[in-house]
Amino acid sequence: MLKVSIIVPAYNESKTIIDVLTKIRIQSVQGFEFEVIVVDDGSTDGTCDILEKYPELYSTLIRQNANRGKGAAVKAGLKEAKGDYILFQDADLEYDPADYNKLFIPISRFKADVVMGSRMIAPEFTRVSYFWNKVGNRLITFLFNILNNTTFTDIYSC
């Protein structure tokens, strides 16, 4: 069985953190087991206090004393990760844990080393759809693909 480390960086997510962790907890993907690493990035809204009441929803809780940004939270989670694969899950449910099965198909069937989700493949499920955000994303993704000879559909998901 392969182990997947799910890293959940969180900053002031008191309203969504239990929902996202509950949705992660109910996911089951054949052949994979999950460890959930939550990194509280110096939240000031009680996110960490809420998390401490529900230790059954995660494997590891990292509490950063000050907000250092999402990148620092992700790095802190990576240092603790023990999985064969790493999955990043935003605490605001930008990505739905119900889609995990789809992410693991290329790993199970084709032994893929890397799988990236894209908000552009199924735009009807995209939470935010501001016109200029989409235009900018597509332009930057297009330029990245030209310069790197790749075929990404959503470079911001990488």
Secondary structure, DSSP 8 states (H G I E B T S, - for coil): -EEEEEEEEESS-TTTHHHHHHHHHT---TTEEEEEEEEEES-SSSHHHHHHT-GGG-SEEEEESS---HHHHHHHHHHH---SEEEE--TT-SS-GGGHHHHHHHHHHH--S-----SSSSGGG-S---HHHHHHHHHHHHHHHHHHT---S-GGG-
